[in-house]
Structures are given as C-alpha cells and as structure tokens.
Amino acid sequence: MVGDHGSATYYAAALGRDELDPASPLHAFGAACPTLPLMCVGAFVAVGRNSHEDASSLVEFLGTTWPFAAALAVA
C-alpha cells in the first residue's frame, strides 16, 4: 500500500477505490497541475519584465513568454 496512514492514497485503497474523492482538495490540486508550470512561466516573465522596466503591453509579454512556453511543451 502506498502512503502513510494519513494519506489520501491509504484511505482510498482502504475503501477499495482507485480514484480520489472529487470533493477533496487533493483532487482539485491534481486537476490544476498541468497549468501550474505555465502559470510559473507567466509569473517569471512578468517579474523579469518589471525588473528590467520593459513596456508592459500584451503583445510584448507574449513575445517574451513564447520561448519559455515552447520549452515547456518540448520538455
């Protein structure tokens, strides 16, 4: 059995279920996981552009973001 006695995996296995309860916070976090790296890239670019005092138009933001987003897609 995977996990300790307080883990969601332990309790799900004890109940004979393979999936998490849709109402659990862990399920919501798992659903958001695919977007987290892209959100981190957006925050990284926003902080970097702000620290370099670059203009903040959407087109310039996306122009800076796309190489990092492409690297995420390849990784």
HELIX and SHEET records of a PDB file:
HELIX    1   1 ALA A    8  ALA A   14  1                                   7    
HELIX    2   2 PRO A   25  ALA A   32  1                                   8    
HELIX    3   3 CYS A   33  THR A   35  5                                   3    
HELIX    4   4 LEU A   36  SER A   51  1                                  16    
HELIX    5   5 LEU A   58  VAL A   74  1                                  17    
END                                                                             
